[in-house]
Amino acid sequence: MIVCQDIRKSYRAGHGRREVLKGISFTVAKGERIALLGRNGAGKSTLIKQIGGVELPDSGRIIRGMSTSWPIGFNGGFQGSLTGYDNARFIARIYGRSYAEMREFVEDFTELGGSLKMPVKTYSSGMRARLAFALSLAIEFDCYLIDEVILVGDQNFQRKCHAELFERRADRAMIIASHDMHTVSQLCDHGLVLHDGKASLYDDIAEAVAVYSEL
């Protein structure tokens, strides 16, 4: 289980600070899928980064009782001067995985070919997203953090992403930030609506979508 207790996060804005998250509390159980809903700037990506450990909250606690992915699609963890292969080797070493197996998966999944031998800083945003997605799925996690940024590439690649994540890992917990109400209605059990820094959790995803649509 993942437990978020009174999470607060602010950023410098001009001469003051803007509080994005104002005391967010909720839990995610094993196998549970929660949609994060909110308008642009509501704090969806910020909350995902807190849960994934990319950023630290100003106050509050996040208790991780199960392994959690970094935010899928987040490129901040890449070393730009290293090649795609080198980044895969680095991730394999951190998580104690076979580099040979990870390399094979990344080659097959990304379809980047010889570009994997090039420094990541030379990649387009779409190429970086493909690599980030592949590295995220090369490691097995109990909970996947998903931002709408993963919906990149052509339709074939999007279908591959959907099958690998939502079908082959149907038993995993997921926190999904999205503006696509059709997608979250199909994939999620519950909805967390973010508005003005606060969060309201709805057990019925249809009710969460209705509330979000009225914002």
Accessible surface in RSA format (square Angstrom, percent):
REM  Atomic radii and reference values for relative SASA: ProtOr
REM  Chains: A
REM  Algorithm: Lee & Richards
REM  Probe-radius: 1.40
REM  Slices: 20
REM RES _ NUM      All-atoms   Total-Side   Main-Chain    Non-polar    All polar
REM                ABS   REL    ABS   REL    ABS   REL    ABS   REL    ABS   REL
RES MET A   1   106.10  54.9  87.73  58.1  18.37  43.7  67.92  57.7  38.18  50.6
RES ILE A   2     0.41   0.2   0.21   0.2   0.20   0.5   0.21   0.2   0.20   0.5
RES VAL A   3    29.40  19.3  29.40  26.6   0.00   0.0  29.40  25.5   0.00   0.0
RES CYS A   4     2.19   1.7   0.29   0.3   1.90   4.5   0.00   0.0   2.19   2.4
RES GLN A   5    69.50  38.9  68.28  49.9   1.22   2.9  25.92  55.2  43.58  33.1
RES ASP A   6    68.56  48.0  68.22  67.9   0.33   0.8  25.68  60.4  42.87  42.8
RES ILE A   7     0.00   0.0   0.00   0.0   0.00   0.0   0.00   0.0   0.00   0.0
RES ARG A   8    82.08  34.5  82.08  41.8   0.00   0.0  22.07  30.2  60.02  36.4
RES LYS A   9    28.09  13.7  27.83  17.1   0.25   0.6   0.74   0.7  27.35  29.1
RES SER A  10    16.24  13.7  15.24  20.3   1.01   2.3   7.57  16.1   8.67  12.1
RES TYR A  11    74.49  34.8  73.44  41.8   1.05   2.7  72.01  54.1   2.48   3.1
RES ARG A  12   183.62  77.1 156.27  79.7  27.35  65.1  53.23  72.8 130.39  79.0
RES ALA A  13    50.96  46.9  34.44  53.1  16.52  37.6  41.12  57.9   9.84  26.1
RES GLY A  14    70.09  86.4   0.00   N/A  70.09  86.4  42.03 115.3  28.06  62.8
RES HIS A  15   203.86 111.4 164.04 114.0  39.83 101.9 116.20 119.8  87.66 102.0
RES GLY A  16    36.62  45.2   0.00   N/A  36.62  45.2  32.77  89.9   3.85   8.6
RES ARG A  17   141.88  59.6 105.59  53.8  36.28  86.4  59.27  81.0  82.61  50.1
RES ARG A  18   126.77  53.2 121.87  62.1   4.90  11.7  53.84  73.6  72.93  44.2
RES GLU A  19    70.38  40.4  57.14  43.2  13.25  31.5  18.92  36.6  51.46  42.0
RES VAL A  20    10.16   6.7   6.83   6.2   3.33   8.0   8.43   7.3   1.73   4.7
RES LEU A  21     0.20   0.1   0.20   0.1   0.00   0.0   0.20   0.1   0.00   0.0
RES LYS A  22    56.19  27.4  56.19  34.5   0.00   0.0  22.39  20.2  33.80  36.0
RES GLY A  23    22.34  27.5   0.00   N/A  22.34  27.5   1.66   4.5  20.68  46.3
RES ILE A  24     0.69   0.4   0.00   0.0   0.69   1.7   0.69   0.5   0.00   0.0
RES SER A  25    69.61  58.8  46.99  62.7  22.63  52.1  35.79  76.2  33.83  47.4
RES PHE A  26    11.60   5.8   0.40   0.2  11.20  29.1  10.84   6.6   0.76   2.2
RES THR A  27    59.92  42.6  55.77  56.5   4.14   9.9  27.83  37.4  32.08  48.5
RES VAL A  28     0.26   0.2   0.26   0.2   0.00   0.0   0.26   0.2   0.00   0.0
RES ALA A  29    36.98  34.0  36.86  56.9   0.12   0.3  36.86  51.9   0.12   0.3
RES LYS A  30   171.26  83.6 147.02  90.2  24.24  57.7  90.02  81.0  81.24  86.5
RES GLY A  31    30.56  37.7   0.00   N/A  30.56  37.7  13.44  36.9  17.12  38.3
RES GLU A  32    36.38  20.9  32.52  24.6   3.86   9.2  12.34  23.9  24.04  19.6
RES ARG A  33    25.55  10.7  25.55  13.0   0.00   0.0   8.19  11.2  17.36  10.5
RES ILE A  34     0.85   0.5   0.85   0.6   0.00   0.0   0.85   0.6   0.00   0.0
RES ALA A  35     0.00   0.0   0.00   0.0   0.00   0.0   0.00   0.0   0.00   0.0
RES LEU A  36     0.00   0.0   0.00   0.0   0.00   0.0   0.00   0.0   0.00   0.0
RES LEU A  37     0.00   0.0   0.00   0.0   0.00   0.0   0.00   0.0   0.00   0.0
RES GLY A  38     0.09   0.1   0.00   N/A   0.09   0.1   0.00   0.0   0.09   0.2
RES ARG A  39   144.43  60.6 141.84  72.3   2.59   6.2  30.20  41.3 114.23  69.2
RES ASN A  40   132.49  91.4 104.75 101.2  27.74  66.8  34.45  82.9  98.04  94.8
RES GLY A  41    51.97  64.1   0.00   N/A  51.97  64.1  36.63 100.5  15.34  34.3
RES ALA A  42    15.17  13.9   4.77   7.4  10.39  23.6  13.73  19.3   1.43   3.8
RES GLY A  43     6.42   7.9   0.00   N/A   6.42   7.9   4.14  11.4   2.28   5.1
RES LYS A  44    20.14   9.8  18.43  11.3   1.71   4.1  11.17  10.1   8.97   9.6
RES SER A  45    50.53  42.7  47.84  63.8   2.70   6.2  28.03  59.7  22.50  31.5
RES THR A  46    19.16  13.6  17.56  17.8   1.60   3.8   0.81   1.1  18.35  27.7
RES LEU A  47     0.00   0.0   0.00   0.0   0.00   0.0   0.00   0.0   0.00   0.0
RES ILE A  48     1.04   0.6   1.04   0.8   0.00   0.0   1.04   0.8   0.00   0.0
RES LYS A  49    58.91  28.7  58.91  36.1   0.00   0.0  13.12  11.8  45.79  48.8
RES GLN A  50     0.63   0.4   0.00   0.0   0.63   1.5   0.00   0.0   0.63   0.5
RES ILE A  51     0.03   0.0   0.03   0.0   0.00   0.0   0.03   0.0   0.00   0.0
RES GLY A  52    22.69  28.0   0.00   N/A  22.69  28.0   0.82   2.2  21.87  49.0
RES GLY A  53    42.88  52.9   0.00   N/A  42.88  52.9  15.84  43.5  27.04  60.6
RES VAL A  54    53.16  35.0  21.41  19.4  31.75  76.5  28.40  24.7  24.75  67.1
RES GLU A  55    46.21  26.5  39.81  30.1   6.40  15.2  23.60  45.6  22.61  18.5
RES LEU A  56   138.13  76.9 132.11  94.5   6.02  15.1 132.11  92.8   6.02  16.2
RES PRO A  57    31.69  23.1  16.54  15.1  15.16  55.1  16.54  13.7  15.16  94.2
RES ASP A  58    79.04  55.4  41.92  41.7  37.12  87.8  30.55  71.9  48.49  48.4
RES SER A  59    53.03  44.8  44.22  59.0   8.81  20.3  46.76  99.6   6.27   8.8
RES GLY A  60    35.65  44.0   0.00   N/A  35.65  44.0  10.21  28.0  25.44  57.0
RES ARG A  61   144.56  60.7 140.68  71.7   3.88   9.2  63.84  87.2  80.72  48.9
RES ILE A  62    26.44  15.0   4.32   3.2  22.12  53.3   4.32   3.1  22.12  60.0
RES ILE A  63    69.85  39.7  66.56  49.6   3.29   7.9  69.85  50.3   0.00   0.0
RES ARG A  64   108.05  45.4  76.13  38.8  31.92  76.0  32.08  43.8  75.97  46.0
RES GLY A  65    59.41  73.3   0.00   N/A  59.41  73.3  28.74  78.9  30.67  68.7
RES MET A  66    19.65  10.2   8.56   5.7  11.09  26.4  16.64  14.1   3.01   4.0
RES SER A  67    53.34  45.1  39.16  52.3  14.18  32.7  44.97  95.8   8.37  11.7
RES THR A  68    24.56  17.5   3.24   3.3  21.32  50.8   3.24   4.3  21.32  32.2
RES SER A  69     0.21   0.2   0.00   0.0   0.21   0.5   0.12   0.2   0.10   0.1
RES TRP A  70    45.58  18.3  43.36  21.0   2.21   5.2  37.81  20.2   7.77  12.6
RES PRO A  71     5.49   4.0   5.49   5.0   0.00   0.0   5.49   4.5   0.00   0.0
RES ILE A  72     0.30   0.2   0.00   0.0   0.30   0.7   0.00   0.0   0.30   0.8
RES GLY A  73     5.57   6.9   0.00   N/A   5.57   6.9   0.70   1.9   4.87  10.9
RES PHE A  74    59.46  29.7  46.90  29.0  12.57  32.7  53.26  32.3   6.21  17.8
RES ASN A  75    40.21  27.7  34.57  33.4   5.64  13.6  10.73  25.8  29.48  28.5
RES GLY A  76    55.26  68.1   0.00   N/A  55.26  68.1  25.76  70.7  29.50  66.1
RES GLY A  77    65.62  80.9   0.00   N/A  65.62  80.9  41.20 113.1  24.43  54.7
RES PHE A  78    32.40  16.2  12.05   7.5  20.35  53.0  12.05   7.3  20.35  58.2
RES GLN A  79    93.27  52.2  90.55  66.2   2.72   6.5  24.15  51.4  69.12  52.4
RES GLY A  80    20.08  24.8   0.00   N/A  20.08  24.8  13.78  37.8   6.31  14.1
RES SER A  81    68.48  57.9  49.42  66.0  19.05  43.9  34.37  73.2  34.11  47.8
RES LEU A  82    63.71  35.5  63.02  45.1   0.69   1.7  63.71  44.7   0.00   0.0
RES THR A  83    27.46  19.5  27.46  27.8   0.00   0.0  25.11  33.7   2.35   3.5
RES GLY A  84     0.00   0.0   0.00   N/A   0.00   0.0   0.00   0.0   0.00   0.0
RES TYR A  85    23.74  11.1  23.74  13.5   0.00   0.0  13.41  10.1  10.33  12.7
RES ASP A  86    45.52  31.9  42.47  42.3   3.05   7.2   8.02  18.9  37.51  37.4
RES ASN A  87     5.44   3.8   5.20   5.0   0.24   0.6   0.88   2.1   4.56   4.4
RES ALA A  88     0.09   0.1   0.09   0.1   0.00   0.0   0.09   0.1   0.00   0.0
RES ARG A  89    86.20  36.2  85.62  43.6   0.57   1.4  30.27  41.4  55.93  33.9
RES PHE A  90   101.46  50.8  99.59  61.7   1.87   4.9 101.18  61.3   0.28   0.8
RES ILE A  91    27.40  15.6  27.40  20.4   0.00   0.0  27.40  19.7   0.00   0.0
RES ALA A  92     1.81   1.7   1.64   2.5   0.17   0.4   1.65   2.3   0.16   0.4
RES ARG A  93   172.50  72.4 147.92  75.4  24.58  58.5  68.82  94.1 103.68  62.8
RES ILE A  94   101.29  57.6  67.96  50.6  33.33  80.3  75.39  54.3  25.89  70.3
RES TYR A  95    91.86  42.9  65.08  37.0  26.77  69.7  46.24  34.7  45.62  56.2
RES GLY A  96    69.17  85.3   0.00   N/A  69.17  85.3  36.57 100.3  32.60  73.0
RES ARG A  97    84.82  35.6  70.02  35.7  14.80  35.2  32.01  43.8  52.81  32.0
RES SER A  98    51.06  43.1  34.40  45.9  16.66  38.4  33.78  71.9  17.28  24.2
RES TYR A  99    50.31  23.5  44.25  25.2   6.07  15.8  44.25  33.3   6.07   7.5
RES ALA A 100    71.91  66.1  60.26  93.0  11.65  26.5  63.99  90.1   7.92  21.0
RES GLU A 101   103.15  59.2  96.12  72.7   7.03  16.7  36.16  69.9  66.99  54.7
RES MET A 102     1.22   0.6   0.07   0.0   1.16   2.8   1.22   1.0   0.00   0.0
RES ARG A 103    82.82  34.8  82.72  42.2   0.10   0.2  17.72  24.2  65.11  39.5
RES GLU A 104   122.44  70.3 120.24  91.0   2.20   5.2  40.97  79.2  81.47  66.5
RES PHE A 105    52.14  26.1  46.93  29.1   5.21  13.6  51.79  31.4   0.35   1.0
RES VAL A 106     0.18   0.1   0.18   0.2   0.00   0.0   0.18   0.2   0.00   0.0
RES GLU A 107    66.01  37.9  56.56  42.8   9.46  22.5  21.48  41.5  44.54  36.4
RES ASP A 108   104.09  72.9  92.87  92.4  11.22  26.5  27.18  64.0  76.91  76.7
RES PHE A 109     4.61   2.3   4.60   2.8   0.01   0.0   4.61   2.8   0.00   0.0
RES THR A 110     0.00   0.0   0.00   0.0   0.00   0.0   0.00   0.0   0.00   0.0
RES GLU A 111   112.87  64.8  79.84  60.4  33.03  78.6  35.89  69.4  76.98  62.8
RES LEU A 112    22.52  12.5  10.92   7.8  11.60  29.2  14.87  10.4   7.65  20.6
RES GLY A 113    48.65  60.0   0.00   N/A  48.65  60.0  44.78 122.9   3.88   8.7
RES GLY A 114    52.53  64.8   0.00   N/A  52.53  64.8  32.96  90.4  19.57  43.8
RES SER A 115    34.72  29.3  30.33  40.5   4.39  10.1   2.38   5.1  32.35  45.3
RES LEU A 116     0.00   0.0   0.00   0.0   0.00   0.0   0.00   0.0   0.00   0.0
RES LYS A 117   139.33  68.0 123.35  75.7  15.98  38.0  67.90  61.1  71.44  76.1
RES MET A 118    96.80  50.1  96.80  64.1   0.00   0.0  65.91  56.0  30.89  40.9
RES PRO A 119    36.33  26.5  36.33  33.1   0.00   0.0  36.33  30.0   0.00   0.0
RES VAL A 120     0.02   0.0   0.00   0.0   0.02   0.1   0.00   0.0   0.02   0.1
RES LYS A 121   141.30  68.9 111.37  68.3  29.92  71.2  65.78  59.2  75.52  80.4
RES THR A 122    81.44  57.9  46.06  46.7  35.38  84.3  51.17  68.7  30.27  45.8
RES TYR A 123    16.91   7.9   1.61   0.9  15.31  39.8   1.74   1.3  15.18  18.7
RES SER A 124    62.56  52.9  49.42  66.0  13.15  30.3  51.95 110.6  10.61  14.9
RES SER A 125    91.21  77.1  80.19 107.0  11.02  25.4  47.71 101.6  43.50  60.9
RES GLY A 126    27.69  34.1   0.00   N/A  27.69  34.1  25.00  68.6   2.69   6.0
RES MET A 127    49.70  25.7  49.08  32.5   0.63   1.5  26.50  22.5  23.20  30.7
RES ARG A 128    53.23  22.4  53.23  27.1   0.00   0.0  13.53  18.5  39.70  24.1
RES ALA A 129     5.53   5.1   3.86   6.0   1.67   3.8   3.86   5.4   1.67   4.4
RES ARG A 130    36.29  15.2  36.27  18.5   0.01   0.0   3.22   4.4  33.06  20.0
RES LEU A 131     0.00   0.0   0.00   0.0   0.00   0.0   0.00   0.0   0.00   0.0
RES ALA A 132     1.73   1.6   0.81   1.2   0.93   2.1   1.73   2.4   0.00   0.0
RES PHE A 133     3.00   1.5   3.00   1.9   0.00   0.0   3.00   1.8   0.00   0.0
RES ALA A 134     0.00   0.0   0.00   0.0   0.00   0.0   0.00   0.0   0.00   0.0
RES LEU A 135     3.57   2.0   3.57   2.6   0.00   0.0   3.57   2.5   0.00   0.0
RES SER A 136     0.00   0.0   0.00   0.0   0.00   0.0   0.00   0.0   0.00   0.0
RES LEU A 137     2.13   1.2   0.00   0.0   2.13   5.4   0.00   0.0   2.13   5.7
RES ALA A 138     7.58   7.0   0.66   1.0   6.92  15.7   4.25   6.0   3.33   8.8
RES ILE A 139     9.34   5.3   9.34   7.0   0.00   0.0   9.34   6.7   0.00   0.0
RES GLU A 140    97.59  56.0  78.33  59.3  19.26  45.9  52.32 101.2  45.27  37.0
RES PHE A 141     7.51   3.8   5.73   3.5   1.78   4.6   7.50   4.5   0.01   0.0
RES ASP A 142    58.24  40.8  56.08  55.8   2.16   5.1   5.08  12.0  53.16  53.0
RES CYS A 143     0.00   0.0   0.00   0.0   0.00   0.0   0.00   0.0   0.00   0.0
RES TYR A 144     0.00   0.0   0.00   0.0   0.00   0.0   0.00   0.0   0.00   0.0
RES LEU A 145     0.00   0.0   0.00   0.0   0.00   0.0   0.00   0.0   0.00   0.0
RES ILE A 146     2.74   1.6   2.74   2.0   0.00   0.0   2.74   2.0   0.00   0.0
RES ASP A 147    28.54  20.0  28.49  28.4   0.05   0.1   6.30  14.8  22.24  22.2
RES GLU A 148    50.78  29.2  42.02  31.8   8.76  20.8  29.32  56.7  21.45  17.5
RES VAL A 149    72.96  48.0  61.55  55.7  11.41  27.5  71.51  62.1   1.45   3.9
RES ILE A 150    10.45   5.9   6.78   5.1   3.66   8.8   8.68   6.3   1.76   4.8
RES LEU A 151    88.83  49.5  68.02  48.7  20.81  52.3  68.11  47.8  20.72  55.8
RES VAL A 152    37.06  24.4  31.66  28.7   5.40  13.0  37.06  32.2   0.00   0.0
RES GLY A 153    42.96  53.0   0.00   N/A  42.96  53.0  19.42  53.3  23.54  52.7
RES ASP A 154    84.91  59.5  70.86  70.5  14.05  33.2  45.64 107.4  39.27  39.2
RES GLN A 155   134.07  75.0 130.74  95.5   3.34   7.9  42.44  90.3  91.63  69.5
RES ASN A 156   100.71  69.5  92.65  89.5   8.07  19.4  25.78  62.0  74.93  72.4
RES PHE A 157     4.99   2.5   2.04   1.3   2.95   7.7   4.54   2.8   0.45   1.3
RES GLN A 158    66.29  37.1  60.83  44.5   5.46  13.0  11.88  25.3  54.42  41.3
RES ARG A 159   143.32  60.2 136.44  69.6   6.88  16.4  75.02 102.5  68.31  41.4
RES LYS A 160    55.30  27.0  46.62  28.6   8.68  20.7  50.02  45.0   5.28   5.6
RES CYS A 161     7.76   5.9   7.44   8.3   0.32   0.8   7.42  18.8   0.35   0.4
RES HIS A 162    78.12  42.7  76.74  53.3   1.38   3.5  60.38  62.2  17.74  20.6
RES ALA A 163    29.83  27.4  29.70  45.8   0.13   0.3  29.70  41.8   0.13   0.3
RES GLU A 164    15.51   8.9  15.24  11.5   0.28   0.7   0.42   0.8  15.09  12.3
RES LEU A 165     0.18   0.1   0.18   0.1   0.00   0.0   0.18   0.1   0.00   0.0
RES PHE A 166    21.60  10.8  14.49   9.0   7.11  18.5  14.49   8.8   7.11  20.3
RES GLU A 167   110.03  63.2  90.00  68.1  20.03  47.7  37.55  72.6  72.48  59.2
RES ARG A 168   172.82  72.6 139.73  71.2  33.09  78.8  50.28  68.7 122.54  74.3
RES ARG A 169    11.06   4.6  11.06   5.6   0.00   0.0   2.95   4.0   8.11   4.9
RES ALA A 170    62.42  57.4  44.61  68.8  17.80  40.5  44.73  63.0  17.69  46.9
RES ASP A 171    99.17  69.5  82.18  81.8  16.99  40.2  48.75 114.7  50.43  50.3
RES ARG A 172    52.95  22.2  51.71  26.4   1.23   2.9  11.59  15.8  41.36  25.1
RES ALA A 173     0.05   0.0   0.00   0.0   0.05   0.1   0.00   0.0   0.05   0.1
RES MET A 174     0.00   0.0   0.00   0.0   0.00   0.0   0.00   0.0   0.00   0.0
RES ILE A 175     0.00   0.0   0.00   0.0   0.00   0.0   0.00   0.0   0.00   0.0
RES ILE A 176     5.51   3.1   5.51   4.1   0.00   0.0   5.51   4.0   0.00   0.0
RES ALA A 177     1.72   1.6   0.99   1.5   0.73   1.7   1.23   1.7   0.49   1.3
RES SER A 178     4.95   4.2   4.24   5.7   0.71   1.6   3.86   8.2   1.09   1.5
RES HIS A 179    70.92  38.8  54.77  38.1  16.14  41.3  48.29  49.8  22.62  26.3
RES ASP A 180    53.00  37.1  45.46  45.2   7.54  17.8  17.25  40.6  35.75  35.6
RES MET A 181    38.21  19.8  33.89  22.4   4.31  10.3  34.14  29.0   4.07   5.4
RES HIS A 182   126.31  69.0 117.03  81.3   9.28  23.7  85.68  88.3  40.63  47.3
RES THR A 183    35.14  25.0  34.36  34.8   0.78   1.9  21.09  28.3  14.06  21.2
RES VAL A 184     0.07   0.0   0.02   0.0   0.05   0.1   0.07   0.1   0.00   0.0
RES SER A 185    53.22  45.0  35.24  47.0  17.98  41.4  26.10  55.6  27.13  38.0
RES GLN A 186   129.71  72.5  92.17  67.4  37.54  89.4  32.29  68.7  97.42  73.9
RES LEU A 187    21.84  12.2  15.40  11.0   6.44  16.2  16.88  11.9   4.96  13.3
RES CYS A 188     8.61   6.5   0.00   0.0   8.61  20.2   0.33   0.8   8.28   8.9
RES ASP A 189    69.05  48.4  57.19  56.9  11.85  28.0  19.40  45.7  49.65  49.5
RES HIS A 190    38.78  21.2  38.78  27.0   0.00   0.0  27.14  28.0  11.63  13.5
RES GLY A 191     0.00   0.0   0.00   N/A   0.00   0.0   0.00   0.0   0.00   0.0
RES LEU A 192     1.36   0.8   1.36   1.0   0.00   0.0   1.36   1.0   0.00   0.0
RES VAL A 193     6.28   4.1   4.20   3.8   2.08   5.0   4.20   3.6   2.08   5.6
RES LEU A 194     1.09   0.6   0.52   0.4   0.56   1.4   0.52   0.4   0.56   1.5
RES HIS A 195    97.62  53.4  93.72  65.1   3.89  10.0  62.74  64.7  34.87  40.6
RES ASP A 196   100.71  70.5  81.37  81.0  19.35  45.7  28.01  65.9  72.70  72.5
RES GLY A 197     5.93   7.3   0.00   N/A   5.93   7.3   1.06   2.9   4.86  10.9
RES LYS A 198   111.82  54.6 110.62  67.9   1.20   2.9  78.52  70.7  33.30  35.5
RES ALA A 199    32.37  29.8   1.41   2.2  30.96  70.4   1.96   2.8  30.41  80.6
RES SER A 200    54.46  46.0  49.19  65.7   5.26  12.1  17.42  37.1  37.03  51.9
RES LEU A 201    81.25  45.2  49.66  35.5  31.58  79.4  49.66  34.9  31.58  85.0
RES TYR A 202    44.42  20.7  41.67  23.7   2.75   7.2  24.60  18.5  19.82  24.4
RES ASP A 203   111.89  78.4  97.80  97.3  14.08  33.3  31.63  74.4  80.26  80.0
RES ASP A 204    77.16  54.1  70.75  70.4   6.41  15.2  27.86  65.6  49.31  49.2
RES ILE A 205    21.90  12.5  21.47  16.0   0.43   1.0  21.47  15.5   0.43   1.2
RES ALA A 206    62.84  57.8  53.82  83.1   9.02  20.5  57.59  81.1   5.25  13.9
RES GLU A 207    89.33  51.3  83.20  62.9   6.13  14.6  29.29  56.7  60.04  49.0
RES ALA A 208     0.00   0.0   0.00   0.0   0.00   0.0   0.00   0.0   0.00   0.0
RES VAL A 209    24.26  16.0  24.26  22.0   0.00   0.0  24.26  21.1   0.00   0.0
RES ALA A 210    52.97  48.7  45.29  69.9   7.68  17.5  51.91  73.1   1.06   2.8
RES VAL A 211    43.52  28.6  42.69  38.6   0.83   2.0  43.04  37.4   0.48   1.3
RES TYR A 212    32.67  15.3  29.71  16.9   2.96   7.7  13.44  10.1  19.24  23.7
RES SER A 213    76.29  64.5  41.51  55.4  34.79  80.1  36.83  78.4  39.46  55.3
RES GLU A 214   151.33  86.9 115.49  87.4  35.84  85.3  45.75  88.5 105.58  86.2
RES LEU A 215    68.34  38.1  25.25  18.1  43.09 108.3  42.87  30.1  25.47  68.6
END  Absolute sums over single chains surface
CHAIN  1 A    10400.1       8110.8       2289.3       5334.5       5065.6
END  Absolute sums over all chains
TOTAL         10400.1       8110.8       2289.3       5334.5       5065.6
